[in-house]
Amino acid sequence: MKIRKSHEKAKLPKVKLPGKKKIPPEYGPIEIRMLSEEEAADEFDCVTEHELIEELNGSEGKSDYKFESNRKYFTICIYALVTIIAASIFICLIANFGDVKLWFKGLANILSPFIAAFLIAFILNPLVCWLEVQLFQKLLHLEKPRLRVVLSILTTYILSLGIIIIGLVYVIPQITNSIVNVASDVSTEMTKLYENREHYTEMLEQYFPGVNLQYIEDKIEEMWPELIGTVTNVTKNIVPKIVGMTVSVAKLIINILLSIAISIYMLADKRKLIKMGTQAVYSILPTSKAKVFCNTMKECSKIFSGFVSGKALDSLIIGLICFVVLSILRLDYAVLVSVIVGITNMIPYFGPFIGAVPGILLYLCIRPLDAVIFAIMILVLQQFDGWILGPKILGDSTGLSPLWVIFGITIGGAYGGVIGMFLGVPLVAVVAYLLNQAVQSVLKKKRLDIR
């Protein structure tokens, strides 16, 4: 009976348990593992230094060699050669600094579509990743990784293109009309001021009897024809400027389309590019240092992209709120002022106040009471952004104190203008993170803990 039971057990059919579906290697996370000695020998067909010397000398059992390698002196020679080459290149660069600067400027112009494509891909990558995981994997349960990647990239660019089209169709005409109306209103006010100059002169004589108003009136009479002539000359010379601007805009459109196409390929081949960079780092640096370097770069990318994407979303919401409030208050030029406020809000701390200045000056020229209402509204909006909306979206993405934020804005504004004021904060955050990592590493080696 025992034999029969064992025999029956042996004939039982094997049931295959459902296992996890393997993700294709080109779409899964990048894996790093150590090869065994056998795998390394089979893959690279390596021989030991001793066997190589024996093969060159034609002997297998002899211990006296005509040539014996010395890694220590070989390494010293390599370091010396690299140092000499680096010093020579540095001296040549300093001696021909002007030509080198022009060469780099030309290279930057040639590579500008690739640089712009990298920035586009870098900014859109968080949205692509979110759509791939949250929408197509968790919500729609798509199993093919390649299909998820393609659909997420396609959806991201459709959304971005839709926003651009809405801006071109609705926002830009509104801004153009607002600018034309502003110019017309300012011109009308200036004409009224010029026509009523005698009335204002009498008022000044009444309140300030000691002022020589005749001199001021003569200067106004003298400058007015010159002002009209300047406007006429600008109108005559505007046609060739428009032609030149059209050529520049055509080149810009071509570069933008090329950058968008390159950015799509970058997002599609994102894993391959990261894999190539990881392989290069691990081939150059020791394993432990390569791991630290890759983790550090990943954290820097997280800091930079988190701030840029978060601040862009925050500024979009602030611009929309500003438009709604201005429309409710029935203030003129709501679209133009809201666009200015939303764009300048990208600058931390000072952005809302910088955006408020054009609006206040605009409303002062038309209706001073509207300028006061707008200033109060901007103050309330800035407090809402600083205390509620900003922390909810950004959190502590940079980890910087207000002092370092102001430092980043100042340095970035001095060297890069408005764009520098925006990018200066995440760049300072990245530099601060790198310096902190270096300092902590040195303190750890010294077995010190400073709190």
C-alpha positions as CSV (number, residue, x, y, z in Angstrom):
1,M,0.0,0.0,0.0
2,K,2.8,2.4,0.8
3,I,4.4,1.7,-2.6
4,R,1.1,2.4,-4.4
5,K,0.6,5.7,-2.5
6,S,4.1,6.9,-3.4
7,H,3.5,5.8,-7.0
8,E,0.2,7.7,-7.1
9,K,1.8,10.8,-5.7
10,A,4.5,10.6,-8.3
11,K,1.8,10.7,-11.1
12,L,0.0,13.8,-9.8
13,P,0.0,16.5,-12.4
14,K,2.1,19.6,-11.6
15,V,0.2,22.8,-11.1
16,K,1.9,26.0,-12.3
17,L,1.4,28.9,-10.0
18,P,0.8,32.2,-11.7
19,G,3.9,34.3,-11.5
20,K,4.6,37.9,-11.9
21,K,4.9,39.0,-15.5
22,K,8.5,40.1,-16.2
23,I,8.9,43.6,-17.4
24,P,11.0,43.9,-20.6
25,P,14.6,45.0,-19.7
26,E,14.3,48.1,-21.9
27,Y,11.4,49.5,-19.8
28,G,12.2,48.2,-16.3
29,P,14.4,49.9,-13.7
30,I,18.1,49.9,-14.2
31,E,19.7,47.0,-12.3
32,I,23.3,47.0,-11.2
33,R,24.9,43.7,-10.0
34,M,28.4,42.3,-9.5
35,L,29.6,39.6,-11.9
36,S,31.2,36.5,-10.6
37,E,34.7,35.6,-11.6
38,E,33.5,32.9,-14.0
39,E,31.0,35.3,-15.7
40,A,33.6,38.0,-16.0
41,A,36.1,35.5,-17.5
42,D,33.6,34.2,-19.9
43,E,32.3,37.6,-21.0
44,F,35.5,39.4,-21.4
45,D,37.9,36.5,-22.0
46,C,40.4,38.0,-19.6
47,V,43.7,36.5,-18.7
48,T,45.9,37.2,-15.7
49,E,48.9,39.3,-15.9
50,H,51.1,36.3,-15.1
51,E,49.7,34.3,-18.0
52,L,50.1,37.2,-20.4
53,I,53.8,37.6,-19.5
54,E,54.3,33.9,-19.9
55,E,52.7,33.9,-23.3
56,L,54.8,36.9,-24.5
57,N,58.0,35.2,-23.3
58,G,57.1,31.9,-24.8
59,S,57.7,30.0,-21.5
60,E,55.2,28.7,-19.0
61,G,57.4,27.5,-16.1
62,K,60.2,30.0,-16.0
63,S,60.3,32.5,-13.2
64,D,62.9,34.9,-14.7
65,Y,61.3,37.4,-17.0
66,K,63.0,39.8,-19.3
67,F,60.2,42.3,-18.6
68,E,58.3,42.8,-15.4
69,S,55.4,45.2,-15.2
70,N,55.0,47.7,-12.4
71,R,51.6,49.1,-11.8
72,K,52.8,51.8,-9.4
73,Y,55.2,53.5,-11.9
74,F,52.7,53.0,-14.8
75,T,50.0,54.8,-12.8
76,I,52.4,57.6,-12.0
77,C,53.3,58.0,-15.7
78,I,49.6,58.1,-16.6
79,Y,48.9,60.8,-14.0
80,A,51.9,62.9,-15.1
81,L,50.8,62.6,-18.7
82,V,47.2,63.6,-18.0
83,T,48.4,66.6,-15.8
84,I,50.7,67.8,-18.6
85,I,48.0,67.6,-21.2
86,A,45.4,69.3,-18.9
87,A,47.9,72.1,-18.1
88,S,48.7,72.6,-21.8
89,I,45.0,72.8,-22.8
90,F,44.4,75.3,-19.9
91,I,47.3,77.5,-21.0
92,C,46.1,77.5,-24.6
93,L,42.5,78.4,-23.6
94,I,43.8,81.3,-21.5
95,A,46.1,82.6,-24.3
96,N,43.3,82.5,-26.9
97,F,40.3,83.4,-24.6
98,G,38.6,85.6,-27.2
99,D,38.6,82.9,-30.0
100,V,37.6,80.3,-27.5
101,K,34.7,82.4,-26.3
102,L,33.5,82.9,-29.9
103,W,33.9,79.2,-30.6
104,F,31.8,78.2,-27.6
105,K,29.2,80.8,-28.6
106,G,29.0,79.3,-32.1
107,L,28.8,75.8,-30.6
108,A,26.0,76.9,-28.3
109,N,24.0,78.3,-31.3
110,I,24.5,75.0,-33.1
111,L,23.5,72.9,-30.1
112,S,20.6,75.2,-29.1
113,P,17.9,72.9,-30.4
114,F,19.4,70.0,-28.4
115,I,19.7,72.2,-25.3
116,A,16.1,73.4,-25.7
117,A,15.0,69.8,-26.3
118,F,16.7,68.7,-23.1
119,L,14.9,71.4,-21.1
120,I,11.5,70.6,-22.6
121,A,12.0,66.9,-21.9
122,F,13.3,67.6,-18.4
123,I,10.2,69.8,-17.6
124,L,7.7,67.4,-19.1
125,N,9.2,64.2,-17.7
126,P,7.4,64.4,-14.3
127,L,4.0,64.6,-16.1
128,V,5.0,61.8,-18.4
129,C,5.9,59.6,-15.5
130,W,2.7,60.5,-13.6
131,L,0.5,59.6,-16.5
132,E,2.3,56.4,-17.2
133,V,1.9,55.1,-13.6
134,Q,-1.3,56.7,-12.3
135,L,-3.4,56.7,-15.5
136,F,-2.3,54.0,-17.9
137,Q,-1.0,51.4,-15.4
138,K,-3.1,51.8,-12.2
139,L,-6.4,53.2,-13.7
140,L,-6.5,51.7,-17.2
141,H,-4.5,48.6,-16.3
142,L,-2.4,48.5,-19.5
143,E,0.2,45.7,-19.3
144,K,2.5,46.6,-22.2
145,P,5.2,49.0,-20.9
146,R,6.0,50.3,-24.4
147,L,2.3,51.2,-25.0
148,R,2.1,53.0,-21.7
149,V,5.2,55.1,-22.5
150,V,4.0,56.0,-26.0
151,L,0.5,57.0,-24.7
152,S,1.9,59.0,-21.8
153,I,4.2,60.9,-24.1
154,L,1.4,61.5,-26.6
155,T,-1.0,62.7,-23.9
156,T,1.6,65.0,-22.4
157,Y,2.3,66.7,-25.8
158,I,-1.4,66.9,-26.7
159,L,-2.1,68.7,-23.3
160,S,0.9,71.0,-23.8
161,L,-0.1,71.8,-27.4
162,G,-3.7,72.4,-26.3
163,I,-2.5,75.0,-23.7
164,I,-0.3,76.7,-26.4
165,I,-3.2,76.8,-28.8
166,I,-5.5,78.3,-26.2
167,G,-2.9,80.9,-25.5
168,L,-2.5,81.7,-29.2
169,V,-6.2,81.8,-29.9
170,Y,-7.5,83.5,-26.8
171,V,-4.9,85.0,-24.6
172,I,-2.5,86.6,-27.1
173,P,-5.3,88.5,-29.0
174,Q,-6.6,89.7,-25.7
175,I,-3.1,90.9,-24.7
176,T,-2.6,92.6,-28.1
177,N,-5.9,94.4,-27.8
178,S,-5.1,95.4,-24.2
179,I,-1.7,96.8,-25.3
180,V,-3.4,98.8,-28.2
181,N,-6.0,100.1,-25.8
182,V,-3.4,101.1,-23.2
183,A,-1.4,103.0,-25.9
184,S,-4.6,104.7,-27.0
185,D,-5.6,105.6,-23.5
186,V,-2.1,106.9,-22.6
187,S,-2.0,108.9,-25.8
188,T,-5.4,110.4,-25.1
189,E,-4.4,111.3,-21.5
190,M,-1.2,113.0,-22.8
191,T,-3.2,115.0,-25.4
192,K,-5.7,116.1,-22.7
193,L,-2.8,117.0,-20.4
194,Y,-1.1,119.1,-23.2
195,E,-4.4,120.8,-24.1
196,N,-5.1,121.7,-20.5
197,R,-1.6,122.8,-19.8
198,E,-2.6,126.4,-19.2
199,H,-5.1,125.3,-16.5
200,Y,-2.4,123.2,-14.8
201,T,0.0,126.2,-15.1
202,E,-2.5,128.5,-13.3
203,M,-2.9,125.9,-10.6
204,L,0.9,125.6,-10.1
205,E,1.2,129.4,-10.0
206,Q,-1.5,129.5,-7.3
207,Y,0.1,126.9,-5.1
208,F,3.8,127.5,-6.0
209,P,4.2,131.2,-6.8
210,G,8.0,131.1,-6.7
211,V,8.4,128.6,-9.5
212,N,9.4,129.8,-13.0
213,L,6.6,128.2,-15.0
214,Q,7.3,130.1,-18.2
215,Y,10.6,128.2,-18.6
216,I,8.8,124.9,-18.2
217,E,6.1,125.9,-20.7
218,D,8.7,126.9,-23.2
219,K,10.5,123.6,-22.8
220,I,7.3,121.7,-23.4
221,E,6.6,123.7,-26.5
222,E,10.1,123.0,-27.8
223,M,10.0,119.3,-27.0
224,W,6.6,118.5,-28.4
225,P,7.5,118.7,-32.2
226,E,10.5,116.6,-31.5
227,L,8.4,114.0,-29.8
228,I,6.0,113.9,-32.8
229,G,8.9,113.6,-35.2
230,T,10.4,110.7,-33.3
231,V,7.1,108.8,-33.4
232,T,6.9,109.5,-37.2
233,N,10.4,108.2,-37.8
234,V,9.7,105.0,-35.8
235,T,6.6,104.5,-37.9
236,K,8.6,104.9,-41.2
237,N,11.3,102.5,-40.1
238,I,9.0,99.9,-38.8
239,V,8.6,98.0,-42.1
240,P,12.2,96.8,-42.5
241,K,12.2,95.9,-38.8
242,I,9.1,93.8,-39.4
243,V,10.8,92.0,-42.3
244,G,13.8,91.2,-40.2
245,M,11.6,90.2,-37.3
246,T,9.7,87.8,-39.6
247,V,12.9,86.0,-40.6
248,S,13.9,85.7,-37.0
249,V,10.5,84.4,-36.0
250,A,10.7,81.8,-38.9
251,K,14.1,80.6,-37.7
252,L,12.7,80.5,-34.1
253,I,9.7,78.4,-35.2
254,I,12.0,75.9,-37.0
255,N,14.2,75.6,-34.0
256,I,11.2,75.1,-31.7
257,L,9.7,72.4,-33.9
258,L,13.1,70.7,-34.1
259,S,13.5,70.9,-30.3
260,I,10.0,69.4,-29.8
261,A,10.9,66.5,-32.1
262,I,14.2,65.9,-30.3
263,S,12.5,66.1,-26.9
264,I,10.1,63.4,-27.9
265,Y,12.9,61.0,-28.8
266,M,14.7,61.9,-25.5
267,L,11.6,61.0,-23.5
268,A,11.1,57.8,-25.5
269,D,14.7,56.7,-25.1
270,K,15.0,58.1,-21.5
271,R,15.9,54.7,-20.0
272,K,18.6,54.0,-22.7
273,L,20.2,57.5,-22.1
274,I,20.2,56.9,-18.3
275,K,21.6,53.5,-18.9
276,M,24.4,54.8,-21.1
277,G,25.3,57.5,-18.5
278,T,25.2,54.9,-15.7
279,Q,27.5,52.6,-17.6
280,A,30.0,55.4,-18.3
281,V,30.1,56.4,-14.6
282,Y,30.6,52.9,-13.4
283,S,33.3,52.3,-16.0
284,I,35.3,55.4,-15.0
285,L,34.8,55.5,-11.2
286,P,35.2,52.8,-8.6
287,T,31.9,51.0,-7.7
288,S,31.3,52.7,-4.4
289,K,32.0,56.2,-5.7
290,A,30.0,55.5,-8.8
291,K,27.0,54.5,-6.7
292,V,27.3,57.7,-4.6
293,F,27.7,59.8,-7.8
294,C,24.5,58.3,-9.4
295,N,22.5,58.7,-6.2
296,T,23.7,62.3,-5.9
297,M,22.8,63.2,-9.5
298,K,19.3,61.6,-9.0
299,E,18.7,63.8,-5.9
300,C,19.9,66.9,-7.7
301,S,17.6,66.2,-10.6
302,K,14.7,65.7,-8.1
303,I,15.4,69.0,-6.4
304,F,15.7,71.0,-9.7
305,S,12.7,69.4,-11.5
306,G,10.5,69.5,-8.3
307,F,11.0,73.2,-8.0
308,V,10.6,74.0,-11.7
309,S,7.4,71.9,-12.2
310,G,5.9,72.9,-8.8
311,K,6.6,76.6,-9.3
312,A,5.1,76.5,-12.9
313,L,1.9,75.0,-11.5
314,D,1.8,77.5,-8.7
315,S,2.2,80.4,-11.1
316,L,-0.5,79.1,-13.4
317,I,-2.9,78.9,-10.5
318,I,-2.0,82.4,-9.3
319,G,-2.5,83.8,-12.8
320,L,-5.9,82.2,-13.1
321,I,-7.0,83.5,-9.6
322,C,-5.7,87.0,-10.5
323,F,-7.8,86.9,-13.7
324,V,-11.0,85.8,-11.9
325,V,-10.6,88.4,-9.2
326,L,-9.9,91.2,-11.7
327,S,-12.9,90.1,-13.7
328,I,-15.1,90.1,-10.6
329,L,-13.8,93.6,-9.6
330,R,-14.4,94.7,-13.2
331,L,-11.0,96.2,-13.6
332,D,-9.7,96.8,-17.2
333,Y,-7.0,94.7,-18.9
334,A,-7.6,91.7,-16.7
335,V,-5.9,89.2,-19.2
336,L,-2.8,91.4,-19.7
337,V,-2.3,92.0,-16.0
338,S,-2.9,88.4,-15.0
339,V,-0.4,87.1,-17.6
340,I,2.2,89.5,-16.2
341,V,1.4,88.5,-12.6
342,G,1.5,84.7,-13.4
343,I,4.9,85.0,-15.3
344,T,6.6,87.1,-12.7
345,N,5.3,84.8,-9.9
346,M,7.8,82.2,-11.1
347,I,10.4,84.4,-9.2
348,P,10.2,83.4,-5.5
349,Y,9.3,86.0,-2.9
350,F,9.7,89.1,-5.1
351,G,7.8,87.8,-8.1
352,P,4.3,89.0,-7.2
353,F,5.6,92.5,-6.3
354,I,7.6,92.8,-9.5
355,G,4.4,91.8,-11.4
356,A,2.3,94.3,-9.5
357,V,4.4,97.3,-10.6
358,P,3.3,97.4,-14.3
359,G,-0.3,96.9,-13.2
360,I,-0.2,99.7,-10.7
361,L,1.5,102.1,-13.1
362,L,-1.1,101.2,-15.8
363,Y,-4.1,101.8,-13.5
364,L,-2.5,105.0,-12.2
365,C,-2.5,106.4,-15.7
366,I,-6.2,105.5,-16.2
367,R,-7.9,105.5,-12.8
368,P,-5.9,105.9,-9.6
369,L,-8.6,104.2,-7.5
370,D,-8.2,101.0,-9.5
371,A,-4.5,101.1,-8.8
372,V,-5.2,101.1,-5.0
373,I,-7.7,98.2,-5.4
374,F,-5.2,96.3,-7.5
375,A,-2.4,96.8,-5.0
376,I,-4.5,95.5,-2.2
377,M,-5.6,92.5,-4.2
378,I,-1.9,91.6,-5.1
379,L,-0.9,91.9,-1.4
380,V,-3.7,89.5,-0.4
381,L,-2.8,87.2,-3.3
382,Q,0.8,87.1,-2.3
383,Q,0.0,86.2,1.3
384,F,-2.3,83.4,0.1
385,D,0.5,82.1,-2.2
386,G,3.2,82.4,0.4
387,W,1.3,80.8,3.3
388,I,-1.2,78.4,1.8
389,L,-0.8,77.5,-1.9
390,G,3.0,77.6,-2.2
391,P,3.8,75.2,0.7
392,K,1.0,72.9,-0.5
393,I,2.5,72.5,-4.0
394,L,6.2,73.0,-3.4
395,G,6.6,71.9,0.2
396,D,10.3,72.1,1.0
397,S,11.5,71.2,-2.5
398,T,14.7,73.4,-2.2
399,G,15.4,73.1,1.5
400,L,16.9,76.7,1.4
401,S,16.4,79.4,4.0
402,P,15.1,82.8,2.8
403,L,18.6,84.2,3.0
404,W,19.9,81.7,0.4
405,V,16.8,82.2,-1.8
406,I,17.5,86.0,-1.9
407,F,21.1,85.2,-2.7
408,G,20.1,83.0,-5.6
409,I,17.7,85.6,-6.9
410,T,20.3,88.3,-6.7
411,I,23.1,86.4,-8.4
412,G,20.8,84.9,-11.0
413,G,19.2,88.3,-11.8
414,A,22.7,89.9,-12.2
415,Y,23.9,87.3,-14.7
416,G,20.7,86.0,-16.4
417,G,18.0,88.6,-16.0
418,V,14.5,87.5,-15.3
419,I,15.2,83.8,-16.3
420,G,18.3,83.9,-14.1
421,M,16.2,85.1,-11.1
422,F,14.0,82.1,-11.6
423,L,16.7,79.5,-12.2
424,G,19.0,80.9,-9.6
425,V,17.1,79.4,-6.7
426,P,17.1,75.8,-7.8
427,L,20.7,76.1,-8.9
428,V,21.7,77.4,-5.5
429,A,19.7,74.6,-3.9
430,V,21.6,72.0,-6.0
431,V,25.0,73.6,-5.1
432,A,24.0,73.7,-1.4
433,Y,23.0,70.1,-1.5
434,L,26.3,69.1,-3.1
435,L,28.4,71.1,-0.6
436,N,26.4,69.6,2.3
437,Q,27.1,66.1,1.0
438,A,30.8,66.8,0.6
439,V,31.0,68.4,4.1
440,Q,29.1,65.5,5.7
441,S,31.4,63.0,4.0
442,V,34.5,64.7,5.4
443,L,33.0,65.0,8.9
444,K,32.1,61.3,8.8
445,K,35.7,60.3,7.9
446,K,36.8,62.4,10.9
447,R,34.2,60.8,13.1
448,L,32.6,64.1,13.9
449,D,29.0,65.0,14.4
450,I,28.2,68.7,14.6
451,R,24.6,69.7,15.4
